[in-house]
């Protein structure tokens, strides 16, 4: 137990040091994200910091490969998605290349986790082929929406950290154990030391897309093993999937080019009004004091899971409507 706890501590400080080193290296090499009309930032900032988050998980997965289906899924699915994200960070790739890799990575990951059925509340998704297709589409959407939502300082790392803390608490997982939630949570915490507003390094696609896959796989694995119901994971990830989905639907409904990058997500509009640090702090507080209790309640009351999920989305629905998420700034009056 002591050794496992020390591993988590080492991951936390190692991730922080790696993120700091990547930031310095990026500054010297000129590998910076230059702000434009789609950005939520005003100064150039180094990128590729997500390497400091996903690399510790891949190392854990190598050691746990023989004993853990989740570890195999993380490697088979996460490595190709991380690599295409890394290349996209270095030289922009078209969606026609990135998206097929996302599907292949998600398919390989799901193939590694034997899933016969997946339940959301009392609704069971079966047979296995339907579960696979639904899981495949869901994972690819999570990969991309996590990328969409990684637009302000600290938001992606904070969401990942709180999710890991929450599933450890709800699932009664040994917090000192060298498990994926503890390793991923520790790596995210270390990264946040360098990414919190004002950020000294950005996560980049290599980190954000891979994190989306890893969180989706973790939620599926915990549900399949009966540790944390899948509906609880959906509740905990509400800020990301709801904002991204609402914004996409709003853009489609208003005949916008929804595949083009933009900055009309609800969280981006709020950040421009109150700042990155305050926005991420509010979202994190909502995760801890609103979504975590609801996810805990849903875990203990399976029959009410979908109803609790609906309740969980209410504040985010109000926020999206209030700031007119998905509506371009030129029309946002």
Secondary structure, DSSP 4 states (H G I P E B T S, - for coil): -HHHHHHHHHHHHHHHHHHHHHHHHHHHHT-EE---TT-S-SS-EE--TTHHHHHHHHHHHHHTTTT-HHHHHHHHHHHHHHHHHHHHHHS---HHHHHHHHHHHHHHHHHHS--S-EEETTEEE-SHHHHHHHHHHHHHHHHHHHHHH--STTHHHHHHHHHHHHHHHHTT--TTS--HHHHHHHHHHHHHHHHSSSPSS---HHHHHHHHHHHHHHHHHHHHTTSS-HHHHHHHTHHHHHHHHHHHHHHHHTT--TTS----SHHHHHHHHH-HHHHHHHHHHHIIIIIHHHHHHHHH-GGGHHHHHHHHHHHHHHHHHHTTTTS-GGG--
